[in-house]
């Protein structure tokens, strides 16, 4: 099963690392003329993701919690880019929200559509 491959979760951990590396995110910090467009962010459930990071990343709970805390702080930062932003949480999902929480995806589409 694709979702249980260690390589997949290694990639996710690398994604988290890059998301907080200064040279990778410096442009994101300069909001300047960022357009006031609707931003609908969908994030995984923290409890669910911590378990996934521990299991598939073969790491400690403490490390998994730190990774998740960094990820969620980044999501909160993205919300500041536009006054038309909202965060939806898929509590029973990890990285593949579109496969495991279709209702949240539909809600995101509805919210986005209501802003246009």
C-alpha positions in Angstrom: 0.0 0.0 0.0 1.4 3.4 -1.1 0.4 5.2 2.1 2.6 2.9 4.3 5.9 3.3 2.4 8.7 4.7 4.6 9.9 6.7 1.6 6.7 8.6 1.5 7.0 9.7 5.1 10.7 10.5 4.6 9.6 12.9 1.9 7.0 14.4 4.2 9.7 15.0 6.8 11.9 16.6 4.2 9.0 18.8 3.1 8.5 20.0 6.7 12.3 20.7 7.0 12.3 22.8 3.8 9.2 24.7 4.9 11.2 26.2 7.7 14.5 26.8 6.0 15.1 30.5 5.5 16.5 30.3 2.0 13.4 28.3 0.9 10.8 30.6 2.5 12.2 34.1 2.3 9.8 35.1 -0.6 6.9 34.0 1.5 7.8 36.4 4.3 7.5 39.4 1.9 3.8 39.8 1.6 4.1 43.3 0.0 1.7 43.2 -2.9 0.2 39.8 -2.2 -3.3 40.0 -3.7 -6.4 39.9 -1.4 -7.5 36.6 -2.8 -9.4 33.8 -1.0 -7.1 31.4 0.8 -8.7 28.2 2.0 -6.1 26.1 3.8 -6.8 22.6 4.8 -4.6 20.9 7.3 -4.5 17.5 8.8 -5.4 16.6 12.4 -2.4 17.1 14.7 -3.0 14.1 16.8 -3.4 11.9 13.7 -0.3 13.3 12.0 1.9 13.0 15.1 1.1 9.3 15.2 1.9 9.0 11.5 5.2 10.8 11.9 6.2 8.6 14.8 5.2 5.4 13.0 6.4 6.0 9.5 9.2 8.4 10.3 10.4 6.0 13.1 10.9 8.9 15.5 10.0 9.9 19.0 6.8 11.5 20.1 8.7 14.6 21.2 10.2 15.1 17.7 6.9 14.4 16.0 5.2 17.0 18.2 7.9 19.6 17.3 7.5 18.8 13.6 3.7 19.2 13.9 4.0 22.4 15.9 6.2 23.9 13.2 3.8 22.8 10.5 0.8 24.3 12.2 2.6 27.6 12.9 3.4 27.8 9.2 -0.3 27.3 8.4 -1.2 30.1 10.7 1.3 32.4 9.0 -0.2 31.7 5.6 -3.6 32.9 7.0 -2.1 36.3 7.4 -1.5 36.7 3.7 -5.1 37.6 2.9 -8.1 39.0 4.8 -10.1 36.4 3.0 -8.5 33.3 4.6 -9.8 30.4 6.6 -8.3 27.2 8.0 -10.2 24.0 7.8 -9.0 21.0 9.8 -9.3 17.4 8.7 -9.0 15.8 12.1 -8.9 12.2 10.9 -6.5 12.7 8.1 -2.7 12.9 7.6 -1.0 13.9 4.4 -3.6 12.6 2.0 -6.6 14.6 3.0 -8.1 14.5 -0.5 -8.3 10.7 -0.1 -9.5 10.4 3.5 -11.7 13.4 4.2 -13.8 14.3 1.1 -16.3 16.3 3.2 -13.6 18.8 4.2 -12.6 19.1 0.5 -16.2 19.8 -0.4 -16.5 22.4 2.4 -13.3 24.1 1.2 -14.7 24.4 -2.3 -18.0 25.8 -1.0 -16.2 28.4 1.1 -14.0 29.4 -1.8 -16.9 29.6 -4.1 -18.8 31.8 -1.7 -16.0 34.4 -1.8 -16.0 34.8 -5.6 
